[in-house]
Amino acid sequence: MEAVTITSHEHGDHGEYRAHVEGSTFVGRLTWTQSGSVRAAEHTLVPEEIGGRGIAGKLVDAMVADARAKGFGIHPACSYVEKAFEKHPEWADLKA
């Protein structure tokens, strides 16, 4: 399986996590906006060309890890992120 690298890009009150797959120019994204201490996970987008590799899940995992490290809550506005929270009750303390 190709290596997947997740990077975080913050621009004031908005940003995104990007998934880079080794050997591909396609990029997966999880976009967010921030209000106070809450980041709304708005869209999870994974191009078909790099789909089926668990990339969307890795993007959510990165956001959850950052929320724990940086102390922000997550509002799962994106349906994929909402379903991920349903599958991971241990994340309930981060849900805003």
N, CA, C and O atoms as a GROMACS GRO file, in nm:
protein
  384
    1MET      N    1   0.084  -0.120   0.000
    1MET     CA    2   0.000   0.000   0.000
    1MET      C    3   0.088   0.125   0.000
    1MET      O    4   0.191   0.130   0.067
    2GLU      N    5   0.046   0.222  -0.075
    2GLU     CA    6   0.122   0.347  -0.082
    2GLU      C    7   0.115   0.422   0.050
    2GLU      O    8   0.017   0.414   0.124
    3ALA      N    9   0.220   0.495   0.079
    3ALA     CA   10   0.224   0.576   0.200
    3ALA      C   11   0.132   0.697   0.183
    3ALA      O   12   0.125   0.757   0.076
    4VAL      N   13   0.062   0.731   0.290
    4VAL     CA   14  -0.025   0.848   0.292
    4VAL      C   15   0.029   0.944   0.397
    4VAL      O   16   0.050   0.905   0.512
    5THR      N   17   0.050   1.068   0.357
    5THR     CA   18   0.099   1.171   0.447
    5THR      C   19  -0.012   1.275   0.464
    5THR      O   20  -0.067   1.324   0.365
    6ILE      N   21  -0.044   1.308   0.589
    6ILE     CA   22  -0.145   1.410   0.618
    6ILE      C   23  -0.074   1.537   0.663
    6ILE      O   24   0.012   1.534   0.751
    7THR      N   25  -0.112   1.650   0.601
    7THR     CA   26  -0.058   1.779   0.641
    7THR      C   27  -0.173   1.870   0.683
    7THR      O   28  -0.286   1.854   0.636
    8SER      N   29  -0.144   1.964   0.770
    8SER     CA   30  -0.244   2.060   0.818
    8SER      C   31  -0.209   2.199   0.768
    8SER      O   32  -0.093   2.241   0.772
    9HIS      N   33  -0.312   2.269   0.720
    9HIS     CA   34  -0.292   2.404   0.666
    9HIS      C   35  -0.395   2.497   0.730
    9HIS      O   36  -0.515   2.484   0.706
   10GLU      N   37  -0.347   2.590   0.811
   10GLU     CA   38  -0.435   2.683   0.882
   10GLU      C   39  -0.420   2.823   0.825
   10GLU      O   40  -0.308   2.869   0.800
   11HIS      N   41  -0.534   2.890   0.804
   11HIS     CA   42  -0.535   3.026   0.750
   11HIS      C   43  -0.634   3.108   0.832
   11HIS      O   44  -0.745   3.137   0.787
   12GLY      N   45  -0.593   3.146   0.951
   12GLY     CA   46  -0.682   3.223   1.038
   12GLY      C   47  -0.798   3.138   1.086
   12GLY      O   48  -0.778   3.044   1.162
   13ASP      N   49  -0.921   3.172   1.043
   13ASP     CA   50  -1.040   3.103   1.092
   13ASP      C   51  -1.086   2.989   1.001
   13ASP      O   52  -1.199   2.942   1.013
   14HIS      N   53  -0.999   2.945   0.911
   14HIS     CA   54  -1.033   2.832   0.827
   14HIS      C   55  -0.906   2.756   0.787
   14HIS      O   56  -0.795   2.806   0.804
   15GLY      N   57  -0.925   2.638   0.735
   15GLY     CA   58  -0.810   2.560   0.693
   15GLY      C   59  -0.852   2.426   0.640
   15GLY      O   60  -0.970   2.401   0.614
   16GLU      N   61  -0.754   2.339   0.624
   16GLU     CA   62  -0.783   2.205   0.576
   16GLU      C   63  -0.671   2.110   0.611
   16GLU      O   64  -0.556   2.150   0.631
   17TYR      N   65  -0.708   1.984   0.616
   17TYR     CA   66  -0.611   1.876   0.625
   17TYR      C   67  -0.600   1.820   0.484
   17TYR      O   68  -0.700   1.805   0.414
   18ARG      N   69  -0.478   1.788   0.443
   18ARG     CA   70  -0.456   1.735   0.309
   18ARG      C   71  -0.389   1.599   0.318
   18ARG      O   72  -0.296   1.579   0.396
   19ALA      N   73  -0.438   1.506   0.239
   19ALA     CA   74  -0.381   1.372   0.231
   19ALA      C   75  -0.307   1.359   0.100
   19ALA      O   76  -0.365   1.374  -0.008
   20HIS      N   77  -0.179   1.331   0.109
   20HIS     CA   78  -0.093   1.313  -0.008
   20HIS      C   79  -0.058   1.165  -0.017
   20HIS      O   80  -0.004   1.107   0.078
   21VAL      N   81  -0.087   1.104  -0.129
   21VAL     CA   82  -0.058   0.963  -0.150
   21VAL      C   83   0.069   0.951  -0.233
   21VAL      O   84   0.083   1.013  -0.339
   22GLU      N   85   0.161   0.872  -0.182
   22GLU     CA   86   0.287   0.850  -0.252
   22GLU      C   87   0.261   0.806  -0.396
   22GLU      O   88   0.184   0.713  -0.420
   23GLY      N   89   0.327   0.873  -0.490
   23GLY     CA   90   0.315   0.837  -0.630
   23GLY      C   91   0.194   0.895  -0.701
   23GLY      O   92   0.171   0.862  -0.818
   24SER      N   93   0.116   0.979  -0.634
   24SER     CA   94  -0.004   1.038  -0.695
   24SER      C   95  -0.001   1.190  -0.681
   24SER      O   96   0.053   1.244  -0.584
   25THR      N   97  -0.060   1.256  -0.778
   25THR     CA   98  -0.073   1.402  -0.770
   25THR      C   99  -0.209   1.442  -0.712
   25THR      O  100  -0.234   1.560  -0.688
   26PHE      N  101  -0.298   1.344  -0.690
   26PHE     CA  102  -0.430   1.374  -0.635
   26PHE      C  103  -0.419   1.392  -0.483
   26PHE      O  104  -0.338   1.328  -0.417
   27VAL      N  105  -0.503   1.482  -0.429
   27VAL     CA  106  -0.498   1.518  -0.288
   27VAL      C  107  -0.637   1.506  -0.227
   27VAL      O  108  -0.734   1.558  -0.282
   28GLY      N  109  -0.646   1.437  -0.113
   28GLY     CA  110  -0.770   1.434  -0.036
   28GLY      C  111  -0.772   1.552   0.060
   28GLY      O  112  -0.667   1.598   0.105
   29ARG      N  113  -0.893   1.599   0.093
   29ARG     CA  114  -0.903   1.716   0.180
   29ARG      C  115  -1.017   1.703   0.281
   29ARG      O  116  -1.122   1.645   0.252
   30LEU      N  117  -0.994   1.758   0.399
   30LEU     CA  118  -1.099   1.779   0.497
   30LEU      C  119  -1.092   1.927   0.531
   30LEU      O  120  -0.995   1.973   0.592
   31THR      N  121  -1.195   2.003   0.493
   31THR     CA  122  -1.194   2.148   0.515
   31THR      C  123  -1.270   2.182   0.643
   31THR      O  124  -1.363   2.112   0.682
   32TRP      N  125  -1.228   2.291   0.705
   32TRP     CA  126  -1.292   2.334   0.829
   32TRP      C  127  -1.294   2.486   0.840
   32TRP      O  128  -1.215   2.556   0.776
   33THR      N  129  -1.387   2.536   0.921
   33THR     CA  130  -1.390   2.677   0.962
   33THR      C  131  -1.395   2.678   1.114
   33THR      O  132  -1.441   2.583   1.176
   34GLN      N  133  -1.346   2.788   1.172
   34GLN     CA  134  -1.342   2.796   1.319
   34GLN      C  135  -1.421   2.914   1.368
   34GLN      O  136  -1.418   3.023   1.311
   35SER      N  137  -1.493   2.891   1.477
   35SER     CA  138  -1.565   2.997   1.548
   35SER      C  139  -1.538   2.973   1.696
   35SER      O  140  -1.581   2.873   1.753
   36GLY      N  141  -1.466   3.067   1.758
   36GLY     CA  142  -1.428   3.048   1.898
   36GLY      C  143  -1.337   2.928   1.911
   36GLY      O  144  -1.235   2.919   1.843
   37SER      N  145  -1.373   2.836   1.999
   37SER     CA  146  -1.290   2.718   2.023
   37SER      C  147  -1.344   2.593   1.953
   37SER      O  148  -1.312   2.481   1.991
   38VAL      N  149  -1.426   2.614   1.850
   38VAL     CA  150  -1.486   2.502   1.777
   38VAL      C  151  -1.451   2.511   1.629
   38VAL      O  152  -1.464   2.616   1.566
   39ARG      N  153  -1.405   2.398   1.575
   39ARG     CA  154  -1.382   2.387   1.431
   39ARG      C  155  -1.494   2.303   1.371
   39ARG      O  156  -1.520   2.191   1.415
   40ALA      N  157  -1.560   2.359   1.272
   40ALA     CA  158  -1.665   2.286   1.200
   40ALA      C  159  -1.599   2.212   1.084
   40ALA      O  160  -1.544   2.273   0.993
   41ALA      N  161  -1.607   2.080   1.088
   41ALA     CA  162  -1.556   1.998   0.978
   41ALA      C  163  -1.661   2.004   0.868
   41ALA      O  164  -1.767   1.944   0.880
   42GLU      N  165  -1.632   2.077   0.761
   42GLU     CA  166  -1.732   2.106   0.660
   42GLU      C  167  -1.740   2.006   0.545
   42GLU      O  168  -1.850   1.964   0.508
   43HIS      N  169  -1.628   1.967   0.490
   43HIS     CA  170  -1.630   1.878   0.374
   43HIS      C  171  -1.511   1.782   0.380
   43HIS      O  172  -1.399   1.822   0.413
   44THR      N  173  -1.537   1.658   0.348
   44THR     CA  174  -1.431   1.560   0.330
   44THR      C  175  -1.437   1.519   0.184
   44THR      O  176  -1.537   1.465   0.137
   45LEU      N  177  -1.328   1.545   0.112
   45LEU     CA  178  -1.325   1.521  -0.032
   45LEU      C  179  -1.205   1.434  -0.068
   45LEU      O  180  -1.091   1.472  -0.044
   46VAL      N  181  -1.233   1.318  -0.124
   46VAL     CA  182  -1.126   1.229  -0.168
   46VAL      C  183  -1.150   1.195  -0.314
   46VAL      O  184  -1.251   1.132  -0.347
   47PRO      N  185  -1.061   1.236  -0.402
   47PRO     CA  186  -1.079   1.204  -0.544
   47PRO      C  187  -1.089   1.053  -0.567
   47PRO      O  188  -1.022   0.975  -0.500
   48GLU      N  189  -1.172   1.014  -0.662
   48GLU     CA  190  -1.191   0.874  -0.696
   48GLU      C  191  -1.059   0.802  -0.723
   48GLU      O  192  -1.043   0.684  -0.691
   49GLU      N  193  -0.965   0.874  -0.782
   49GLU     CA  194  -0.837   0.814  -0.820
   49GLU      C  195  -0.756   0.764  -0.700
   49GLU      O  196  -0.670   0.677  -0.715
   50ILE      N  197  -0.782   0.818  -0.582
   50ILE     CA  198  -0.710   0.774  -0.463
   50ILE      C  199  -0.805   0.718  -0.357
   50ILE      O  200  -0.767   0.699  -0.242
   51GLY      N  201  -0.929   0.692  -0.397
   51GLY     CA  202  -1.029   0.640  -0.305
   51GLY      C  203  -1.004   0.495  -0.268
   51GLY      O  204  -0.919   0.428  -0.328
   52GLY      N  205  -1.079   0.447  -0.170
   52GLY     CA  206  -1.071   0.308  -0.130
   52GLY      C  207  -0.949   0.271  -0.048
   52GLY      O  208  -0.916   0.153  -0.036
   53ARG      N  209  -0.881   0.370   0.007
   53ARG     CA  210  -0.758   0.345   0.083
   53ARG      C  211  -0.767   0.394   0.227
   53ARG      O  212  -0.667   0.398   0.299
   54GLY      N  213  -0.888   0.431   0.270
   54GLY     CA  214  -0.905   0.479   0.406
   54GLY      C  215  -0.858   0.622   0.428
   54GLY      O  216  -0.835   0.664   0.541
   55ILE      N  217  -0.845   0.697   0.319
   55ILE     CA  218  -0.790   0.832   0.329
   55ILE      C  219  -0.883   0.925   0.406
   55ILE      O  220  -0.835   1.004   0.488
   56ALA      N  221  -1.013   0.918   0.382
   56ALA     CA  222  -1.106   1.005   0.455
   56ALA      C  223  -1.094   0.982   0.605
   56ALA      O  224  -1.095   1.077   0.683
   57GLY      N  225  -1.083   0.856   0.644
   57GLY     CA  226  -1.066   0.824   0.786
   57GLY      C  227  -0.938   0.880   0.843
   57GLY      O  228  -0.936   0.928   0.957
   58LYS      N  229  -0.831   0.874   0.766
   58LYS     CA  230  -0.703   0.930   0.812
   58LYS      C  231  -0.713   1.082   0.829
   58LYS      O  232  -0.652   1.138   0.921
   59LEU      N  233  -0.788   1.148   0.742
   59LEU     CA  234  -0.808   1.293   0.756
   59LEU      C  235  -0.882   1.325   0.886
   59LEU      O  236  -0.844   1.418   0.958
   60VAL      N  237  -0.987   1.250   0.914
   60VAL     CA  238  -1.062   1.272   1.039
   60VAL      C  239  -0.974   1.241   1.160
   60VAL      O  240  -0.976   1.316   1.259
   61ASP      N  241  -0.899   1.133   1.153
   61ASP     CA  242  -0.808   1.099   1.264
   61ASP      C  243  -0.711   1.214   1.293
   61ASP      O  244  -0.683   1.244   1.409
   62ALA      N  245  -0.661   1.278   1.187
   62ALA     CA  246  -0.567   1.390   1.205
   62ALA      C  247  -0.635   1.507   1.274
   62ALA      O  248  -0.576   1.572   1.361
   63MET      N  249  -0.761   1.535   1.236
   63MET     CA  250  -0.833   1.645   1.300
   63MET      C  251  -0.859   1.614   1.447
   63MET      O  252  -0.844   1.701   1.533
   64VAL      N  253  -0.897   1.490   1.476
   64VAL     CA  254  -0.922   1.450   1.615
   64VAL      C  255  -0.794   1.462   1.697
   64VAL      O  256  -0.797   1.511   1.810
   65ALA      N  257  -0.682   1.417   1.642
   65ALA     CA  258  -0.554   1.426   1.714
   65ALA      C  259  -0.520   1.572   1.743
   65ALA      O  260  -0.475   1.605   1.852
   66ASP      N  261  -0.542   1.660   1.644
   66ASP     CA  262  -0.515   1.802   1.666
   66ASP      C  263  -0.609   1.861   1.771
   66ASP      O  264  -0.568   1.943   1.852
   67ALA      N  265  -0.736   1.819   1.768
   67ALA     CA  266  -0.832   1.869   1.867
   67ALA      C  267  -0.786   1.832   2.009
   67ALA      O  268  -0.796   1.914   2.100
   68ARG      N  269  -0.738   1.713   2.026
   68ARG     CA  270  -0.688   1.671   2.157
   68ARG      C  271  -0.564   1.752   2.196
   68ARG      O  272  -0.550   1.796   2.310
   69ALA      N  273  -0.474   1.771   2.100
   69ALA     CA  274  -0.347   1.841   2.129
   69ALA      C  275  -0.366   1.991   2.149
   69ALA      O  276  -0.296   2.052   2.231
   70LYS      N  277  -0.459   2.050   2.075
   70LYS     CA  278  -0.474   2.197   2.076
   70LYS      C  279  -0.596   2.245   2.154
   70LYS      O  280  -0.612   2.365   2.174
   71GLY      N  281  -0.681   2.154   2.196
   71GLY     CA  282  -0.792   2.191   2.282
   71GLY      C  283  -0.912   2.254   2.214
   71GLY      O  284  -0.980   2.338   2.274
   72PHE      N  285  -0.942   2.217   2.090
   72PHE     CA  286  -1.063   2.269   2.026
   72PHE      C  287  -1.167   2.158   2.013
   72PHE      O  288  -1.134   2.039   2.012
   73GLY      N  289  -1.293   2.199   2.002
   73GLY     CA  290  -1.401   2.104   1.978
   73GLY      C  291  -1.425   2.091   1.829
   73GLY      O  292  -1.381   2.174   1.750
   74ILE      N  293  -1.496   1.985   1.791
   74ILE     CA  294  -1.526   1.960   1.650
   74ILE      C  295  -1.677   1.953   1.631
   74ILE      O  296  -1.745   1.875   1.697
   75HIS      N  297  -1.726   2.035   1.541
   75HIS     CA  298  -1.866   2.027   1.499
   75HIS      C  299  -1.867   1.951   1.366
   75HIS      O  300  -1.820   2.004   1.265
   76PRO      N  301  -1.920   1.828   1.365
   76PRO     CA  302  -1.917   1.748   1.243
   76PRO      C  303  -2.027   1.787   1.144
   76PRO      O  304  -2.128   1.716   1.131
   77ALA      N  305  -2.009   1.897   1.074
   77ALA     CA  306  -2.106   1.943   0.975
   77ALA      C  307  -2.108   1.852   0.853
   77ALA      O  308  -2.211   1.841   0.785
   78CYS      N  309  -1.998   1.786   0.824
   78CYS     CA  310  -1.985   1.692   0.713
   78CYS      C  311  -2.045   1.557   0.754
   78CYS      O  312  -2.019   1.509   0.864
   79SER      N  313  -2.122   1.496   0.666
   79SER     CA  314  -2.186   1.369   0.699
   79SER      C  315  -2.084   1.257   0.724
   79SER      O  316  -2.108   1.170   0.807
   80TYR      N  317  -1.971   1.260   0.654
   80TYR     CA  318  -1.870   1.157   0.678
   80TYR      C  319  -1.812   1.171   0.818
   80TYR      O  320  -1.793   1.071   0.888
   81VAL      N  321  -1.784   1.293   0.860
   81VAL     CA  322  -1.728   1.316   0.993
   81VAL      C  323  -1.832   1.280   1.099
   81VAL      O  324  -1.797   1.224   1.203
   82GLU      N  325  -1.958   1.310   1.075
   82GLU     CA  326  -2.065   1.272   1.168
   82GLU      C  327  -2.068   1.121   1.186
   82GLU      O  328  -2.078   1.073   1.299
   83LYS      N  329  -2.060   1.045   1.078
   83LYS     CA  330  -2.060   0.899   1.086
   83LYS      C  331  -1.936   0.848   1.159
   83LYS      O  332  -1.943   0.750   1.233
   84ALA      N  333  -1.822   0.914   1.138
   84ALA     CA  334  -1.699   0.874   1.208
   84ALA      C  335  -1.717   0.892   1.359
   84ALA      O  336  -1.671   0.808   1.436
   85PHE      N  337  -1.782   1.001   1.401
   85PHE     CA  338  -1.807   1.023   1.543
   85PHE      C  339  -1.900   0.916   1.600
   85PHE      O  340  -1.885   0.874   1.714
   86GLU      N  341  -1.997   0.873   1.520
   86GLU     CA  342  -2.089   0.768   1.565
   86GLU      C  343  -2.014   0.636   1.586
   86GLU      O  344  -2.047   0.560   1.677
   87LYS      N  345  -1.913   0.609   1.504
   87LYS     CA  346  -1.835   0.485   1.514
   87LYS      C  347  -1.731   0.490   1.625
   87LYS      O  348  -1.678   0.387   1.667
   88HIS      N  349  -1.702   0.612   1.674
   88HIS     CA  350  -1.597   0.629   1.776
   88HIS      C  351  -1.653   0.702   1.899
   88HIS      O  352  -1.633   0.822   1.914
   89PRO      N  353  -1.723   0.630   1.985
   89PRO     CA  354  -1.779   0.696   2.104
   89PRO      C  355  -1.672   0.758   2.194
   89PRO      O  356  -1.702   0.847   2.274
   90GLU      N  357  -1.548   0.712   2.182
   90GLU     CA  358  -1.439   0.769   2.262
   90GLU      C  359  -1.406   0.913   2.221
   90GLU      O  360  -1.330   0.982   2.289
   91TRP      N  361  -1.462   0.958   2.111
   91TRP     CA  362  -1.443   1.098   2.067
   91TRP      C  363  -1.554   1.191   2.118
   91TRP      O  364  -1.551   1.311   2.090
   92ALA      N  365  -1.650   1.140   2.191
   92ALA     CA  366  -1.767   1.218   2.232
   92ALA      C  367  -1.729   1.347   2.303
   92ALA      O  368  -1.798   1.448   2.289
   93ASP      N  369  -1.621   1.345   2.379
   93ASP     CA  370  -1.581   1.465   2.453
   93ASP      C  371  -1.534   1.578   2.361
   93ASP      O  372  -1.525   1.693   2.404
   94LEU      N  373  -1.506   1.547   2.235
   94LEU     CA  374  -1.460   1.650   2.140
   94LEU      C  375  -1.574   1.708   2.057
   94LEU      O  376  -1.559   1.813   1.995
   95LYS      N  377  -1.688   1.640   2.057
   95LYS     CA  378  -1.798   1.683   1.971
   95LYS      C  379  -1.864   1.809   2.026
   95LYS      O  380  -1.903   1.815   2.143
   96ALA      N  381  -1.874   1.909   1.940
   96ALA     CA  382  -1.933   2.038   1.981
   96ALA      C  383  -2.064   2.060   1.907
   96ALA      O  384  -2.130   2.162   1.927
   0.00000   0.00000   0.00000
